[in-house]
Each structure stands twice: as C-alpha cells, then as structure tokens.
Amino acid sequence: MNAIITVIGRDRVGILAAVSTSLAERNVNILDVTQTILQSNFTMVMMVDVAGCSVSFKELAADLEELGRGMELSIRIQREEIFDAMHSV
C-alpha cells in the first residue's frame, strides 16, 4: 500500500535525512521524492510503500507529526487513494 507524505517548513540542513531515517527505522520504503525551496520555505512530497511498515499507519502518522513538531515542520501522511481523491477536483 502506498501513501503520500508532505513536509513543509523553514529550510535547514537535515530535513530529508531526518524524515528518511525515521521511515527506514519503521521499514517504510521511499518510492519517489520531489522537493523544492520557495524562498526560504522547504516543501517535499514523498510517495512511500507502507506495506512492510513495522508500526500501524496511525502510529506512523503520529510519529511523523511528532518529528515535525520537534523540527518546527508540518509533516503529514495520507493513504494514496485519499490523497488522490482530495486532489482530483
């Protein structure tokens, strides 16, 4: 099962490393990444495979939100089908 992760916040060193490390620790595979910096704002969208995730989807979402709070970022995860439905209007 695939999911979409969005990361938004002030740019600084280590954002991609922190998110990817957190995912690897939970056996989440990163399938695709796009990122950009708009002025001083970092934005990243990742497609990930959560089929082998070692924690529940709810726990993964909570862990990512907590990581985001600690780094002053917004980190959200949605199942791919929900993300697609929300953005197909």
HTML snippet that shows the backbone in 3Dmol.js (N, CA, C, O; Angstrom):
<script src="https://3Dmol.org/build/3Dmol-min.js"></script>
<div id="view" style="width:600px;height:400px;position:relative"></div>
<script>
const pdb = `
ATOM      1  N   MET A   1       0.851  -1.181   0.000  1.00  0.00           N
ATOM      2  CA  MET A   1       0.000   0.000   0.000  1.00  0.00           C
ATOM      3  C   MET A   1       0.893   1.240   0.000  1.00  0.00           C
ATOM      4  O   MET A   1       1.868   1.325   0.747  1.00  0.00           O
ATOM      5  N   ASN A   2       0.539   2.186  -0.847  1.00  0.00           N
ATOM      6  CA  ASN A   2       1.305   3.424  -0.949  1.00  0.00           C
ATOM      7  C   ASN A   2       0.647   4.548  -0.160  1.00  0.00           C
ATOM      8  O   ASN A   2      -0.560   4.547   0.080  1.00  0.00           O
ATOM      9  N   ALA A   3       1.472   5.496   0.231  1.00  0.00           N
ATOM     10  CA  ALA A   3       0.995   6.678   0.943  1.00  0.00           C
ATOM     11  C   ALA A   3       1.811   7.874   0.472  1.00  0.00           C
ATOM     12  O   ALA A   3       2.898   7.729  -0.086  1.00  0.00           O
ATOM     13  N   ILE A   4       1.256   9.066   0.713  1.00  0.00           N
ATOM     14  CA  ILE A   4       1.901  10.315   0.352  1.00  0.00           C
ATOM     15  C   ILE A   4       2.252  11.066   1.632  1.00  0.00           C
ATOM     16  O   ILE A   4       1.415  11.239   2.517  1.00  0.00           O
ATOM     17  N   ILE A   5       3.500  11.504   1.712  1.00  0.00           N
ATOM     18  CA  ILE A   5       3.961  12.300   2.855  1.00  0.00           C
ATOM     19  C   ILE A   5       4.273  13.700   2.345  1.00  0.00           C
ATOM     20  O   ILE A   5       4.951  13.864   1.332  1.00  0.00           O
ATOM     21  N   THR A   6       3.774  14.705   3.054  1.00  0.00           N
ATOM     22  CA  THR A   6       4.111  16.093   2.728  1.00  0.00           C
ATOM     23  C   THR A   6       4.869  16.699   3.901  1.00  0.00           C
ATOM     24  O   THR A   6       4.540  16.474   5.066  1.00  0.00           O
ATOM     25  N   VAL A   7       5.892  17.473   3.557  1.00  0.00           N
ATOM     26  CA  VAL A   7       6.722  18.137   4.565  1.00  0.00           C
ATOM     27  C   VAL A   7       6.849  19.601   4.156  1.00  0.00           C
ATOM     28  O   VAL A   7       7.263  19.907   3.038  1.00  0.00           O
ATOM     29  N   ILE A   8       6.495  20.492   5.058  1.00  0.00           N
ATOM     30  CA  ILE A   8       6.554  21.927   4.772  1.00  0.00           C
ATOM     31  C   ILE A   8       7.129  22.651   5.976  1.00  0.00           C
ATOM     32  O   ILE A   8       6.758  22.363   7.114  1.00  0.00           O
ATOM     33  N   GLY A   9       8.030  23.587   5.732  1.00  0.00           N
ATOM     34  CA  GLY A   9       8.575  24.391   6.817  1.00  0.00           C
ATOM     35  C   GLY A   9       9.777  25.192   6.363  1.00  0.00           C
ATOM     36  O   GLY A   9      10.135  25.185   5.185  1.00  0.00           O
ATOM     37  N   ARG A  10      10.393  25.877   7.299  1.00  0.00           N
ATOM     38  CA  ARG A  10      11.601  26.660   7.015  1.00  0.00           C
ATOM     39  C   ARG A  10      12.723  25.721   6.618  1.00  0.00           C
ATOM     40  O   ARG A  10      12.928  24.684   7.249  1.00  0.00           O
ATOM     41  N   ASP A  11      13.450  26.083   5.572  1.00  0.00           N
ATOM     42  CA  ASP A  11      14.552  25.253   5.103  1.00  0.00           C
ATOM     43  C   ASP A  11      15.702  25.266   6.103  1.00  0.00           C
ATOM     44  O   ASP A  11      16.025  26.294   6.697  1.00  0.00           O
ATOM     45  N   ARG A  12      16.307  24.100   6.271  1.00  0.00           N
ATOM     46  CA  ARG A  12      17.519  23.971   7.073  1.00  0.00           C
ATOM     47  C   ARG A  12      18.150  22.615   6.770  1.00  0.00           C
ATOM     48  O   ARG A  12      17.516  21.746   6.173  1.00  0.00           O
ATOM     49  N   VAL A  13      19.364  22.446   7.174  1.00  0.00           N
ATOM     50  CA  VAL A  13      20.102  21.209   6.952  1.00  0.00           C
ATOM     51  C   VAL A  13      19.443  20.061   7.710  1.00  0.00           C
ATOM     52  O   VAL A  13      19.055  20.219   8.867  1.00  0.00           O
ATOM     53  N   GLY A  14      19.318  18.907   7.058  1.00  0.00           N
ATOM     54  CA  GLY A  14      18.928  17.683   7.751  1.00  0.00           C
ATOM     55  C   GLY A  14      17.476  17.273   7.669  1.00  0.00           C
ATOM     56  O   GLY A  14      17.103  16.252   8.247  1.00  0.00           O
ATOM     57  N   ILE A  15      16.642  18.023   6.977  1.00  0.00           N
ATOM     58  CA  ILE A  15      15.214  17.667   6.925  1.00  0.00           C
ATOM     59  C   ILE A  15      15.022  16.326   6.228  1.00  0.00           C
ATOM     60  O   ILE A  15      14.408  15.416   6.784  1.00  0.00           O
ATOM     61  N   LEU A  16      15.546  16.206   5.015  1.00  0.00           N
ATOM     62  CA  LEU A  16      15.403  14.954   4.267  1.00  0.00           C
ATOM     63  C   LEU A  16      16.015  13.789   5.035  1.00  0.00           C
ATOM     64  O   LEU A  16      15.440  12.702   5.077  1.00  0.00           O
ATOM     65  N   ALA A  17      17.162  14.009   5.635  1.00  0.00           N
ATOM     66  CA  ALA A  17      17.833  12.956   6.410  1.00  0.00           C
ATOM     67  C   ALA A  17      16.978  12.500   7.589  1.00  0.00           C
ATOM     68  O   ALA A  17      16.856  11.301   7.838  1.00  0.00           O
ATOM     69  N   ALA A  18      16.391  13.442   8.310  1.00  0.00           N
ATOM     70  CA  ALA A  18      15.585  13.087   9.488  1.00  0.00           C
ATOM     71  C   ALA A  18      14.333  12.301   9.090  1.00  0.00           C
ATOM     72  O   ALA A  18      13.993  11.302   9.724  1.00  0.00           O
ATOM     73  N   VAL A  19      13.658  12.755   8.044  1.00  0.00           N
ATOM     74  CA  VAL A  19      12.430  12.074   7.611  1.00  0.00           C
ATOM     75  C   VAL A  19      12.759  10.686   7.065  1.00  0.00           C
ATOM     76  O   VAL A  19      12.102   9.707   7.419  1.00  0.00           O
ATOM     77  N   SER A  20      13.769  10.601   6.210  1.00  0.00           N
ATOM     78  CA  SER A  20      14.104   9.295   5.624  1.00  0.00           C
ATOM     79  C   SER A  20      14.620   8.316   6.676  1.00  0.00           C
ATOM     80  O   SER A  20      14.343   7.119   6.589  1.00  0.00           O
ATOM     81  N   THR A  21      15.361   8.801   7.662  1.00  0.00           N
ATOM     82  CA  THR A  21      15.821   7.930   8.747  1.00  0.00           C
ATOM     83  C   THR A  21      14.642   7.399   9.553  1.00  0.00           C
ATOM     84  O   THR A  21      14.597   6.214   9.882  1.00  0.00           O
ATOM     85  N   SER A  22      13.694   8.266   9.868  1.00  0.00           N
ATOM     86  CA  SER A  22      12.508   7.851  10.617  1.00  0.00           C
ATOM     87  C   SER A  22      11.730   6.784   9.846  1.00  0.00           C
ATOM     88  O   SER A  22      11.259   5.809  10.432  1.00  0.00           O
ATOM     89  N   LEU A  23      11.600   6.970   8.542  1.00  0.00           N
ATOM     90  CA  LEU A  23      10.883   5.988   7.718  1.00  0.00           C
ATOM     91  C   LEU A  23      11.649   4.666   7.665  1.00  0.00           C
ATOM     92  O   LEU A  23      11.046   3.601   7.799  1.00  0.00           O
ATOM     93  N   ALA A  24      12.957   4.719   7.474  1.00  0.00           N
ATOM     94  CA  ALA A  24      13.765   3.499   7.400  1.00  0.00           C
ATOM     95  C   ALA A  24      13.683   2.697   8.697  1.00  0.00           C
ATOM     96  O   ALA A  24      13.644   1.467   8.670  1.00  0.00           O
ATOM     97  N   GLU A  25      13.657   3.398   9.829  1.00  0.00           N
ATOM     98  CA  GLU A  25      13.555   2.721  11.128  1.00  0.00           C
ATOM     99  C   GLU A  25      12.245   1.960  11.274  1.00  0.00           C
ATOM    100  O   GLU A  25      12.149   1.038  12.084  1.00  0.00           O
ATOM    101  N   ARG A  26      11.239   2.336  10.498  1.00  0.00           N
ATOM    102  CA  ARG A  26       9.920   1.696  10.556  1.00  0.00           C
ATOM    103  C   ARG A  26       9.664   0.813   9.332  1.00  0.00           C
ATOM    104  O   ARG A  26       8.536   0.383   9.092  1.00  0.00           O
ATOM    105  N   ASN A  27      10.720   0.549   8.563  1.00  0.00           N
ATOM    106  CA  ASN A  27      10.655  -0.306   7.379  1.00  0.00           C
ATOM    107  C   ASN A  27       9.705   0.221   6.311  1.00  0.00           C
ATOM    108  O   ASN A  27       8.998  -0.551   5.663  1.00  0.00           O
ATOM    109  N   VAL A  28       9.691   1.535   6.133  1.00  0.00           N
ATOM    110  CA  VAL A  28       8.894   2.186   5.089  1.00  0.00           C
ATOM    111  C   VAL A  28       9.824   2.495   3.926  1.00  0.00           C
ATOM    112  O   VAL A  28      10.866   3.127   4.105  1.00  0.00           O
ATOM    113  N   ASN A  29       9.444   2.047   2.732  1.00  0.00           N
ATOM    114  CA  ASN A  29      10.273   2.240   1.543  1.00  0.00           C
ATOM    115  C   ASN A  29       9.874   3.519   0.811  1.00  0.00           C
ATOM    116  O   ASN A  29       8.697   3.727   0.516  1.00  0.00           O
ATOM    117  N   ILE A  30      10.850   4.371   0.518  1.00  0.00           N
ATOM    118  CA  ILE A  30      10.600   5.594  -0.247  1.00  0.00           C
ATOM    119  C   ILE A  30      10.634   5.243  -1.726  1.00  0.00           C
ATOM    120  O   ILE A  30      11.635   4.737  -2.232  1.00  0.00           O
ATOM    121  N   LEU A  31       9.520   5.520  -2.422  1.00  0.00           N
ATOM    122  CA  LEU A  31       9.412   5.204  -3.841  1.00  0.00           C
ATOM    123  C   LEU A  31       9.772   6.387  -4.729  1.00  0.00           C
ATOM    124  O   LEU A  31      10.359   6.207  -5.797  1.00  0.00           O
ATOM    125  N   ASP A  32       9.429   7.581  -4.301  1.00  0.00           N
ATOM    126  CA  ASP A  32       9.686   8.773  -5.101  1.00  0.00           C
ATOM    127  C   ASP A  32       9.714   9.985  -4.184  1.00  0.00           C
ATOM    128  O   ASP A  32       9.019  10.024  -3.168  1.00  0.00           O
ATOM    129  N   VAL A  33      10.519  10.969  -4.547  1.00  0.00           N
ATOM    130  CA  VAL A  33      10.640  12.199  -3.756  1.00  0.00           C
ATOM    131  C   VAL A  33      10.729  13.378  -4.699  1.00  0.00           C
ATOM    132  O   VAL A  33      11.429  13.333  -5.710  1.00  0.00           O
ATOM    133  N   THR A  34      10.009  14.436  -4.356  1.00  0.00           N
ATOM    134  CA  THR A  34      10.211  15.709  -5.022  1.00  0.00           C
ATOM    135  C   THR A  34      10.299  16.766  -3.937  1.00  0.00           C
ATOM    136  O   THR A  34       9.546  16.743  -2.964  1.00  0.00           O
ATOM    137  N   GLN A  35      11.216  17.679  -4.116  1.00  0.00           N
ATOM    138  CA  GLN A  35      11.357  18.739  -3.122  1.00  0.00           C
ATOM    139  C   GLN A  35      11.774  20.023  -3.809  1.00  0.00           C
ATOM    140  O   GLN A  35      12.379  20.016  -4.881  1.00  0.00           O
ATOM    141  N   THR A  36      11.437  21.107  -3.171  1.00  0.00           N
ATOM    142  CA  THR A  36      11.832  22.412  -3.686  1.00  0.00           C
ATOM    143  C   THR A  36      11.935  23.382  -2.524  1.00  0.00           C
ATOM    144  O   THR A  36      11.406  23.146  -1.437  1.00  0.00           O
ATOM    145  N   ILE A  37      12.625  24.470  -2.781  1.00  0.00           N
ATOM    146  CA  ILE A  37      12.718  25.535  -1.791  1.00  0.00           C
ATOM    147  C   ILE A  37      12.129  26.779  -2.430  1.00  0.00           C
ATOM    148  O   ILE A  37      12.617  27.251  -3.457  1.00  0.00           O
ATOM    149  N   LEU A  38      11.087  27.303  -1.822  1.00  0.00           N
ATOM    150  CA  LEU A  38      10.429  28.518  -2.276  1.00  0.00           C
ATOM    151  C   LEU A  38      10.828  29.625  -1.324  1.00  0.00           C
ATOM    152  O   LEU A  38      10.348  29.692  -0.193  1.00  0.00           O
ATOM    153  N   GLN A  39      11.717  30.497  -1.794  1.00  0.00           N
ATOM    154  CA  GLN A  39      12.370  31.495  -0.943  1.00  0.00           C
ATOM    155  C   GLN A  39      13.062  30.740   0.181  1.00  0.00           C
ATOM    156  O   GLN A  39      14.027  30.026  -0.094  1.00  0.00           O
ATOM    157  N   SER A  40      12.631  30.854   1.414  1.00  0.00           N
ATOM    158  CA  SER A  40      13.291  30.102   2.493  1.00  0.00           C
ATOM    159  C   SER A  40      12.411  28.968   3.018  1.00  0.00           C
ATOM    160  O   SER A  40      12.676  28.418   4.087  1.00  0.00           O
ATOM    161  N   ASN A  41      11.369  28.620   2.270  1.00  0.00           N
ATOM    162  CA  ASN A  41      10.450  27.561   2.685  1.00  0.00           C
ATOM    163  C   ASN A  41      10.736  26.263   1.954  1.00  0.00           C
ATOM    164  O   ASN A  41      10.810  26.231   0.725  1.00  0.00           O
ATOM    165  N   PHE A  42      10.896  25.197   2.717  1.00  0.00           N
ATOM    166  CA  PHE A  42      11.167  23.865   2.201  1.00  0.00           C
ATOM    167  C   PHE A  42       9.835  23.155   1.991  1.00  0.00           C
ATOM    168  O   PHE A  42       8.970  23.171   2.866  1.00  0.00           O
ATOM    169  N   THR A  43       9.675  22.538   0.835  1.00  0.00           N
ATOM    170  CA  THR A  43       8.491  21.713   0.589  1.00  0.00           C
ATOM    171  C   THR A  43       8.949  20.392  -0.021  1.00  0.00           C
ATOM    172  O   THR A  43       9.801  20.367  -0.910  1.00  0.00           O
ATOM    173  N   MET A  44       8.377  19.303   0.465  1.00  0.00           N
ATOM    174  CA  MET A  44       8.736  17.977  -0.041  1.00  0.00           C
ATOM    175  C   MET A  44       7.490  17.109  -0.081  1.00  0.00           C
ATOM    176  O   MET A  44       6.651  17.150   0.819  1.00  0.00           O
ATOM    177  N   VAL A  45       7.388  16.324  -1.144  1.00  0.00           N
ATOM    178  CA  VAL A  45       6.332  15.326  -1.264  1.00  0.00           C
ATOM    179  C   VAL A  45       7.019  13.998  -1.544  1.00  0.00           C
ATOM    180  O   VAL A  45       7.862  13.901  -2.435  1.00  0.00           O
ATOM    181  N   MET A  46       6.655  12.984  -0.782  1.00  0.00           N
ATOM    182  CA  MET A  46       7.232  11.648  -0.944  1.00  0.00           C
ATOM    183  C   MET A  46       6.115  10.650  -1.187  1.00  0.00           C
ATOM    184  O   MET A  46       5.066  10.718  -0.547  1.00  0.00           O
ATOM    185  N   MET A  47       6.337   9.722  -2.111  1.00  0.00           N
ATOM    186  CA  MET A  47       5.466   8.558  -2.212  1.00  0.00           C
ATOM    187  C   MET A  47       6.216   7.415  -1.546  1.00  0.00           C
ATOM    188  O   MET A  47       7.375   7.150  -1.867  1.00  0.00           O
ATOM    189  N   VAL A  48       5.556   6.748  -0.629  1.00  0.00           N
ATOM    190  CA  VAL A  48       6.195   5.671   0.125  1.00  0.00           C
ATOM    191  C   VAL A  48       5.338   4.415   0.087  1.00  0.00           C
ATOM    192  O   VAL A  48       4.123   4.475  -0.099  1.00  0.00           O
ATOM    193  N   ASP A  49       5.991   3.291   0.267  1.00  0.00           N
ATOM    194  CA  ASP A  49       5.315   2.000   0.371  1.00  0.00           C
ATOM    195  C   ASP A  49       5.296   1.622   1.844  1.00  0.00           C
ATOM    196  O   ASP A  49       6.345   1.401   2.448  1.00  0.00           O
ATOM    197  N   VAL A  50       4.105   1.549   2.418  1.00  0.00           N
ATOM    198  CA  VAL A  50       3.974   1.248   3.847  1.00  0.00           C
ATOM    199  C   VAL A  50       3.571  -0.205   4.109  1.00  0.00           C
ATOM    200  O   VAL A  50       3.254  -0.569   5.241  1.00  0.00           O
ATOM    201  N   ALA A  51       3.586  -1.033   3.057  1.00  0.00           N
ATOM    202  CA  ALA A  51       3.154  -2.429   3.217  1.00  0.00           C
ATOM    203  C   ALA A  51       3.974  -3.172   4.265  1.00  0.00           C
ATOM    204  O   ALA A  51       3.428  -4.002   4.992  1.00  0.00           O
ATOM    205  N   GLY A  52       5.264  -2.895   4.358  1.00  0.00           N
ATOM    206  CA  GLY A  52       6.116  -3.585   5.320  1.00  0.00           C
ATOM    207  C   GLY A  52       6.357  -2.814   6.595  1.00  0.00           C
ATOM    208  O   GLY A  52       7.229  -3.181   7.383  1.00  0.00           O
ATOM    209  N   CYS A  53       5.599  -1.745   6.815  1.00  0.00           N
ATOM    210  CA  CYS A  53       5.808  -0.885   7.979  1.00  0.00           C
ATOM    211  C   CYS A  53       5.687  -1.685   9.279  1.00  0.00           C
ATOM    212  O   CYS A  53       4.783  -2.505   9.444  1.00  0.00           O
ATOM    213  N   SER A  54       6.611  -1.425  10.185  1.00  0.00           N
ATOM    214  CA  SER A  54       6.662  -2.166  11.446  1.00  0.00           C
ATOM    215  C   SER A  54       5.710  -1.635  12.515  1.00  0.00           C
ATOM    216  O   SER A  54       5.610  -2.218  13.595  1.00  0.00           O
ATOM    217  N   VAL A  55       5.010  -0.536  12.228  1.00  0.00           N
ATOM    218  CA  VAL A  55       4.015   0.016  13.160  1.00  0.00           C
ATOM    219  C   VAL A  55       2.717   0.244  12.395  1.00  0.00           C
ATOM    220  O   VAL A  55       2.704   0.187  11.166  1.00  0.00           O
ATOM    221  N   SER A  56       1.641   0.498  13.102  1.00  0.00           N
ATOM    222  CA  SER A  56       0.370   0.766  12.435  1.00  0.00           C
ATOM    223  C   SER A  56       0.441   2.097  11.691  1.00  0.00           C
ATOM    224  O   SER A  56       1.277   2.947  11.999  1.00  0.00           O
ATOM    225  N   PHE A  57      -0.444   2.270  10.709  1.00  0.00           N
ATOM    226  CA  PHE A  57      -0.474   3.515   9.944  1.00  0.00           C
ATOM    227  C   PHE A  57      -0.738   4.696  10.880  1.00  0.00           C
ATOM    228  O   PHE A  57      -0.137   5.760  10.731  1.00  0.00           O
ATOM    229  N   LYS A  58      -1.627   4.504  11.834  1.00  0.00           N
ATOM    230  CA  LYS A  58      -1.945   5.563  12.793  1.00  0.00           C
ATOM    231  C   LYS A  58      -0.723   5.939  13.619  1.00  0.00           C
ATOM    232  O   LYS A  58      -0.479   7.122  13.858  1.00  0.00           O
ATOM    233  N   GLU A  59       0.041   4.954  14.054  1.00  0.00           N
ATOM    234  CA  GLU A  59       1.250   5.224  14.836  1.00  0.00           C
ATOM    235  C   GLU A  59       2.311   5.908  13.972  1.00  0.00           C
ATOM    236  O   GLU A  59       3.002   6.814  14.436  1.00  0.00           O
ATOM    237  N   LEU A  60       2.440   5.473  12.713  1.00  0.00           N
ATOM    238  CA  LEU A  60       3.380   6.107  11.795  1.00  0.00           C
ATOM    239  C   LEU A  60       3.037   7.580  11.615  1.00  0.00           C
ATOM    240  O   LEU A  60       3.917   8.440  11.660  1.00  0.00           O
ATOM    241  N   ALA A  61       1.755   7.867  11.411  1.00  0.00           N
ATOM    242  CA  ALA A  61       1.307   9.251  11.242  1.00  0.00           C
ATOM    243  C   ALA A  61       1.637  10.075  12.488  1.00  0.00           C
ATOM    244  O   ALA A  61       2.113  11.205  12.380  1.00  0.00           O
ATOM    245  N   ALA A  62       1.384   9.512  13.662  1.00  0.00           N
ATOM    246  CA  ALA A  62       1.669  10.223  14.921  1.00  0.00           C
ATOM    247  C   ALA A  62       3.174  10.445  15.085  1.00  0.00           C
ATOM    248  O   ALA A  62       3.596  11.515  15.523  1.00  0.00           O
ATOM    249  N   ASP A  63       3.979   9.449  14.738  1.00  0.00           N
ATOM    250  CA  ASP A  63       5.435   9.582  14.838  1.00  0.00           C
ATOM    251  C   ASP A  63       5.944  10.687  13.922  1.00  0.00           C
ATOM    252  O   ASP A  63       6.798  11.479  14.320  1.00  0.00           O
ATOM    253  N   LEU A  64       5.421  10.745  12.692  1.00  0.00           N
ATOM    254  CA  LEU A  64       5.850  11.770  11.747  1.00  0.00           C
ATOM    255  C   LEU A  64       5.416  13.164  12.205  1.00  0.00           C
ATOM    256  O   LEU A  64       6.168  14.129  12.068  1.00  0.00           O
ATOM    257  N   GLU A  65       4.207  13.266  12.745  1.00  0.00           N
ATOM    258  CA  GLU A  65       3.750  14.557  13.265  1.00  0.00           C
ATOM    259  C   GLU A  65       4.629  15.012  14.420  1.00  0.00           C
ATOM    260  O   GLU A  65       4.962  16.193  14.526  1.00  0.00           O
ATOM    261  N   GLU A  66       5.006  14.077  15.286  1.00  0.00           N
ATOM    262  CA  GLU A  66       5.874  14.416  16.418  1.00  0.00           C
ATOM    263  C   GLU A  66       7.254  14.856  15.924  1.00  0.00           C
ATOM    264  O   GLU A  66       7.815  15.825  16.437  1.00  0.00           O
ATOM    265  N   LEU A  67       7.800  14.156  14.938  1.00  0.00           N
ATOM    266  CA  LEU A  67       9.067  14.560  14.346  1.00  0.00           C
ATOM    267  C   LEU A  67       8.951  15.978  13.794  1.00  0.00           C
ATOM    268  O   LEU A  67       9.845  16.803  13.983  1.00  0.00           O
ATOM    269  N   GLY A  68       7.850  16.248  13.116  1.00  0.00           N
ATOM    270  CA  GLY A  68       7.626  17.579  12.558  1.00  0.00           C
ATOM    271  C   GLY A  68       7.578  18.656  13.633  1.00  0.00           C
ATOM    272  O   GLY A  68       8.183  19.716  13.479  1.00  0.00           O
ATOM    273  N   ARG A  69       6.869  18.391  14.708  1.00  0.00           N
ATOM    274  CA  ARG A  69       6.798  19.364  15.803  1.00  0.00           C
ATOM    275  C   ARG A  69       8.188  19.665  16.348  1.00  0.00           C
ATOM    276  O   ARG A  69       8.524  20.819  16.614  1.00  0.00           O
ATOM    277  N   GLY A  70       8.985  18.627  16.510  1.00  0.00           N
ATOM    278  CA  GLY A  70      10.331  18.798  17.047  1.00  0.00           C
ATOM    279  C   GLY A  70      11.239  19.596  16.119  1.00  0.00           C
ATOM    280  O   GLY A  70      12.195  20.227  16.569  1.00  0.00           O
ATOM    281  N   MET A  71      10.937  19.567  14.821  1.00  0.00           N
ATOM    282  CA  MET A  71      11.756  20.283  13.840  1.00  0.00           C
ATOM    283  C   MET A  71      11.065  21.548  13.327  1.00  0.00           C
ATOM    284  O   MET A  71      11.554  22.200  12.405  1.00  0.00           O
ATOM    285  N   GLU A  72       9.929  21.887  13.931  1.00  0.00           N
ATOM    286  CA  GLU A  72       9.130  23.043  13.504  1.00  0.00           C
ATOM    287  C   GLU A  72       8.730  22.940  12.035  1.00  0.00           C
ATOM    288  O   GLU A  72       8.851  23.894  11.267  1.00  0.00           O
ATOM    289  N   LEU A  73       8.245  21.743  11.666  1.00  0.00           N
ATOM    290  CA  LEU A  73       7.774  21.446  10.318  1.00  0.00           C
ATOM    291  C   LEU A  73       6.366  20.879  10.397  1.00  0.00           C
ATOM    292  O   LEU A  73       5.938  20.394  11.444  1.00  0.00           O
ATOM    293  N   SER A  74       5.660  20.944   9.297  1.00  0.00           N
ATOM    294  CA  SER A  74       4.400  20.227   9.162  1.00  0.00           C
ATOM    295  C   SER A  74       4.693  18.965   8.373  1.00  0.00           C
ATOM    296  O   SER A  74       5.083  19.038   7.208  1.00  0.00           O
ATOM    297  N   ILE A  75       4.509  17.794   9.001  1.00  0.00           N
ATOM    298  CA  ILE A  75       4.703  16.516   8.319  1.00  0.00           C
ATOM    299  C   ILE A  75       3.402  15.734   8.424  1.00  0.00           C
ATOM    300  O   ILE A  75       2.931  15.430   9.520  1.00  0.00           O
ATOM    301  N   ARG A  76       2.832  15.416   7.272  1.00  0.00           N
ATOM    302  CA  ARG A  76       1.557  14.694   7.216  1.00  0.00           C
ATOM    303  C   ARG A  76       1.686  13.505   6.279  1.00  0.00           C
ATOM    304  O   ARG A  76       2.431  13.551   5.300  1.00  0.00           O
ATOM    305  N   ILE A  77       0.954  12.439   6.585  1.00  0.00           N
ATOM    306  CA  ILE A  77       0.904  11.268   5.716  1.00  0.00           C
ATOM    307  C   ILE A  77      -0.553  10.925   5.445  1.00  0.00           C
ATOM    308  O   ILE A  77      -1.396  10.982   6.340  1.00  0.00           O
ATOM    309  N   GLN A  78      -0.835  10.568   4.202  1.00  0.00           N
ATOM    310  CA  GLN A  78      -2.175  10.145   3.806  1.00  0.00           C
ATOM    311  C   GLN A  78      -2.046   8.923   2.912  1.00  0.00           C
ATOM    312  O   GLN A  78      -1.091   8.801   2.145  1.00  0.00           O
ATOM    313  N   ARG A  79      -2.998   8.034   3.014  1.00  0.00           N
ATOM    314  CA  ARG A  79      -3.036   6.915   2.083  1.00  0.00           C
ATOM    315  C   ARG A  79      -3.184   7.474   0.675  1.00  0.00           C
ATOM    316  O   ARG A  79      -3.864   8.481   0.473  1.00  0.00           O
ATOM    317  N   GLU A  80      -2.560   6.835  -0.284  1.00  0.00           N
ATOM    318  CA  GLU A  80      -2.534   7.354  -1.648  1.00  0.00           C
ATOM    319  C   GLU A  80      -3.928   7.582  -2.218  1.00  0.00           C
ATOM    320  O   GLU A  80      -4.163   8.594  -2.878  1.00  0.00           O
ATOM    321  N   GLU A  81      -4.847   6.669  -1.978  1.00  0.00           N
ATOM    322  CA  GLU A  81      -6.187   6.821  -2.550  1.00  0.00           C
ATOM    323  C   GLU A  81      -6.932   8.021  -1.958  1.00  0.00           C
ATOM    324  O   GLU A  81      -7.722   8.658  -2.656  1.00  0.00           O
ATOM    325  N   ILE A  82      -6.695   8.335  -0.692  1.00  0.00           N
ATOM    326  CA  ILE A  82      -7.319   9.511  -0.074  1.00  0.00           C
ATOM    327  C   ILE A  82      -6.685  10.779  -0.623  1.00  0.00           C
ATOM    328  O   ILE A  82      -7.386  11.739  -0.944  1.00  0.00           O
ATOM    329  N   PHE A  83      -5.368  10.788  -0.732  1.00  0.00           N
ATOM    330  CA  PHE A  83      -4.660  11.934  -1.310  1.00  0.00           C
ATOM    331  C   PHE A  83      -5.161  12.207  -2.730  1.00  0.00           C
ATOM    332  O   PHE A  83      -5.447  13.351  -3.083  1.00  0.00           O
ATOM    333  N   ASP A  84      -5.265  11.147  -3.545  1.00  0.00           N
ATOM    334  CA  ASP A  84      -5.729  11.292  -4.927  1.00  0.00           C
ATOM    335  C   ASP A  84      -7.153  11.827  -4.977  1.00  0.00           C
ATOM    336  O   ASP A  84      -7.459  12.696  -5.793  1.00  0.00           O
ATOM    337  N   ALA A  85      -8.027  11.317  -4.112  1.00  0.00           N
ATOM    338  CA  ALA A  85      -9.425  11.759  -4.096  1.00  0.00           C
ATOM    339  C   ALA A  85      -9.522  13.229  -3.715  1.00  0.00           C
ATOM    340  O   ALA A  85     -10.344  13.959  -4.270  1.00  0.00           O
ATOM    341  N   MET A  86      -8.699  13.668  -2.783  1.00  0.00           N
ATOM    342  CA  MET A  86      -8.742  15.066  -2.332  1.00  0.00           C
ATOM    343  C   MET A  86      -8.217  16.011  -3.385  1.00  0.00           C
ATOM    344  O   MET A  86      -8.591  17.184  -3.399  1.00  0.00           O
ATOM    345  N   HIS A  87      -7.353  15.527  -4.276  1.00  0.00           N
ATOM    346  CA  HIS A  87      -6.716  16.402  -5.253  1.00  0.00           C
ATOM    347  C   HIS A  87      -7.189  16.166  -6.678  1.00  0.00           C
ATOM    348  O   HIS A  87      -6.511  16.556  -7.628  1.00  0.00           O
ATOM    349  N   SER A  88      -8.337  15.536  -6.837  1.00  0.00           N
ATOM    350  CA  SER A  88      -8.851  15.252  -8.175  1.00  0.00           C
ATOM    351  C   SER A  88     -10.044  16.111  -8.538  1.00  0.00           C
ATOM    352  O   SER A  88     -10.735  15.820  -9.514  1.00  0.00           O
ATOM    353  N   VAL A  89     -10.296  17.143  -7.789  1.00  0.00           N
ATOM    354  CA  VAL A  89     -11.452  18.007  -8.042  1.00  0.00           C
ATOM    355  C   VAL A  89     -11.254  18.819  -9.291  1.00  0.00           C
ATOM    356  O   VAL A  89     -12.127  19.605  -9.661  1.00  0.00           O
TER     357      VAL A  89
END
`;
const viewer = $3Dmol.createViewer("view");
viewer.addModel(pdb, "pdb");
viewer.setStyle({}, {cartoon: {color: "spectrum"}});
viewer.zoomTo();
viewer.render();
</script>
